[in-house]
Amino acid sequence: MQHLRCLVMAFVGVFLLQGLSLGAAESRTVHSDLSGSRVSLPESEKIVALHNKIRAEVGVGPLCWSGELAVYAQRWADHLASSRCGIEHRPRSGKWQQKYGENIFIGTASYYRTSDAVKAWAKEKSHYRGGAIQGSRFANVGHYTQMVWRNTRQIGCATSLCRGNLIVVCNYDPPGNFIGQKPY
């Protein structure tokens, strides 16, 4: 039932987004499948399944795919590919202001797949010692703790290519990773 509800929510989100009046540059990133980004429907299902497996290991409820978050992630992935060809989180203010939780990955496109980004983030679990997130250890565990943040309910991811590299951006709503709080 949860899977069906997630698919319905994703379909409605992408349908509504496609009905909006998007600019020419933005409309190129919205696709007719349910993912909402360049991430294919099978890839989006695998991303959600990998996240939900990691979340279930710590007793946290499942995530649903969000077409709206996927479009949001696609815009940032495309911006990174066209401006820096590297990874950088959205800023706290301005045109590209961050509204959601965010994980980013870059790797050689001929070697890495979108699911490899999720697996890399999950490996940070070995550095997490439990308890509240500490600023001094955040860089070692932040991707993992965002994946398993108890209050997060939706995810949307995107990819972009640049100079032979695959850039993966995933956004999470509601966001997590608050210093001094426990992820679960």
C-alpha positions as CSV (number, residue, x, y, z in Angstrom):
1,M,0.0,0.0,0.0
2,Q,2.9,2.4,0.9
3,H,4.5,1.8,-2.6
4,L,1.2,2.5,-4.4
5,R,0.6,5.7,-2.3
6,C,4.2,6.8,-3.2
7,L,3.7,6.2,-6.9
8,V,0.4,8.1,-6.9
9,M,2.0,11.0,-5.1
10,A,4.9,11.0,-7.5
11,F,2.6,10.9,-10.5
12,V,0.4,13.8,-9.2
13,G,3.5,15.9,-8.4
14,V,5.0,15.5,-11.9
15,F,1.6,16.0,-13.5
16,L,1.1,19.2,-11.7
17,L,4.7,20.4,-12.4
18,Q,4.3,19.7,-16.1
19,G,1.1,21.8,-16.1
20,L,2.9,24.8,-14.7
21,S,4.3,27.5,-17.0
22,L,8.1,26.7,-16.8
23,G,10.7,28.7,-18.6
24,A,12.3,27.1,-21.7
25,A,15.5,26.1,-19.9
26,E,13.6,24.6,-17.0
27,S,11.1,22.7,-19.1
28,R,13.9,20.7,-20.7
29,T,14.6,19.0,-17.4
30,V,11.0,17.9,-16.8
31,H,10.3,14.5,-18.4
32,S,7.2,12.5,-19.1
33,D,8.1,9.6,-16.8
34,L,7.2,9.6,-13.1
35,S,10.7,10.5,-11.9
36,G,10.5,14.2,-12.6
37,S,14.2,14.3,-13.6
38,R,16.7,12.6,-15.8
39,V,16.6,9.7,-13.3
40,S,14.6,7.0,-15.0
41,L,11.6,5.4,-13.3
42,P,13.5,2.1,-12.6
43,E,16.5,4.2,-11.2
44,S,14.1,6.2,-9.0
45,E,12.6,3.0,-7.7
46,K,16.0,1.6,-6.9
47,I,17.1,4.8,-5.1
48,V,14.0,4.7,-3.0
49,A,14.4,1.0,-2.2
50,L,18.1,1.5,-1.2
51,H,17.1,4.4,1.1
52,N,14.2,2.5,2.6
53,K,16.5,-0.6,3.2
54,I,19.0,1.6,5.1
55,R,16.1,3.4,7.0
56,A,14.5,0.0,8.0
57,E,17.8,-1.1,9.5
58,V,17.4,1.7,12.1
59,G,13.6,1.5,12.5
60,V,12.8,4.6,10.5
61,G,9.7,4.7,8.1
62,P,10.0,4.6,4.4
63,L,10.5,7.5,1.9
64,C,8.3,8.3,-1.1
65,W,9.6,9.6,-4.4
66,S,8.7,13.2,-5.1
67,G,8.6,14.5,-8.7
68,E,8.7,18.0,-7.3
69,L,11.9,17.4,-5.4
70,A,13.4,15.6,-8.4
71,V,12.8,18.7,-10.6
72,Y,14.3,20.8,-7.9
73,A,17.4,18.5,-7.7
74,Q,17.6,18.5,-11.5
75,R,17.9,22.3,-11.7
76,W,20.8,22.2,-9.2
77,A,22.5,19.2,-10.9
78,D,22.3,21.1,-14.3
79,H,23.6,24.3,-12.7
80,L,26.6,22.4,-11.2
81,A,27.4,20.8,-14.5
82,S,27.2,24.0,-16.5
83,S,29.0,26.3,-14.1
84,R,31.5,24.4,-12.0
85,C,31.6,20.8,-13.1
86,G,32.0,19.9,-9.5
87,I,29.9,19.5,-6.4
88,E,28.7,22.2,-4.0
89,H,25.7,22.4,-1.8
90,R,23.1,25.1,-2.5
91,P,23.7,28.3,-0.7
92,R,21.6,29.5,2.3
93,S,20.2,32.5,0.4
94,G,19.8,34.0,-3.0
95,K,18.4,32.6,-6.3
96,W,19.6,29.0,-5.5
97,Q,18.6,29.0,-1.9
98,Q,18.5,25.6,-0.2
99,K,15.0,24.6,0.9
100,Y,15.5,20.9,1.5
101,G,18.0,18.4,2.8
102,E,20.6,17.6,0.1
103,N,23.1,14.9,-0.7
104,I,25.5,15.3,-3.6
105,F,27.9,12.9,-5.4
106,I,30.3,13.1,-8.3
107,G,32.1,10.2,-10.0
108,T,33.3,9.0,-13.4
109,A,30.2,8.5,-15.5
110,S,31.6,5.3,-17.2
111,Y,32.1,3.7,-13.8
112,Y,29.4,5.0,-11.5
113,R,25.6,4.8,-11.5
114,T,23.1,6.7,-9.6
115,S,22.7,3.9,-7.1
116,D,26.4,4.0,-6.4
117,A,25.9,7.5,-5.0
118,V,23.4,6.1,-2.5
119,K,25.7,3.3,-1.6
120,A,28.6,5.7,-1.0
121,W,26.4,7.8,1.3
122,A,25.2,4.7,3.2
123,K,28.9,3.7,3.9
124,E,29.1,6.7,6.2
125,K,27.1,4.6,8.7
126,S,30.4,3.1,9.9
127,H,31.5,6.5,11.2
128,Y,28.2,7.3,13.0
129,R,28.4,6.4,16.7
130,G,24.8,7.2,17.6
131,G,23.4,10.1,19.5
132,A,23.0,13.7,18.5
133,I,24.9,15.1,15.5
134,Q,28.0,16.9,16.4
135,G,29.4,19.7,14.2
136,S,32.9,18.3,14.5
137,R,31.9,14.9,13.0
138,F,29.3,16.1,10.6
139,A,31.4,15.9,7.4
140,N,32.0,12.1,8.1
141,V,28.3,11.2,8.6
142,G,26.1,13.9,7.1
143,H,25.1,12.1,4.0
144,Y,24.1,9.0,6.0
145,T,22.2,10.9,8.7
146,Q,20.2,12.8,6.0
147,M,19.3,9.4,4.5
148,V,17.9,8.1,7.8
149,W,16.5,11.3,9.3
150,R,13.3,10.2,11.1
151,N,11.1,13.1,10.0
152,T,12.0,13.0,6.3
153,R,9.2,11.6,4.2
154,Q,10.1,12.3,0.5
155,I,13.1,12.2,-1.8
156,G,13.8,13.4,-5.3
157,C,17.0,12.9,-7.2
158,A,18.6,14.0,-10.4
159,T,21.7,13.5,-12.5
160,S,23.8,15.6,-14.9
161,L,26.9,14.9,-16.9
162,C,29.9,17.1,-17.2
163,R,33.4,16.3,-18.6
164,G,32.9,12.6,-18.3
165,N,31.6,12.9,-14.7
166,L,28.2,11.9,-13.3
167,I,26.8,14.4,-10.8
168,V,24.0,13.1,-8.5
169,V,21.8,15.4,-6.4
170,C,19.2,14.1,-4.0
171,N,16.9,16.4,-2.0
172,Y,14.9,15.4,1.1
173,D,11.7,16.8,2.6
174,P,11.4,17.7,5.4
175,P,15.2,18.3,5.7
176,G,17.3,16.8,8.5
177,N,20.8,17.0,9.8
178,F,20.3,19.5,12.6
179,I,23.4,19.8,14.9
180,G,22.5,18.7,18.4
181,Q,19.6,16.5,17.3
182,K,19.5,12.7,16.8
183,P,18.6,11.4,13.3
184,Y,16.5,8.6,14.7
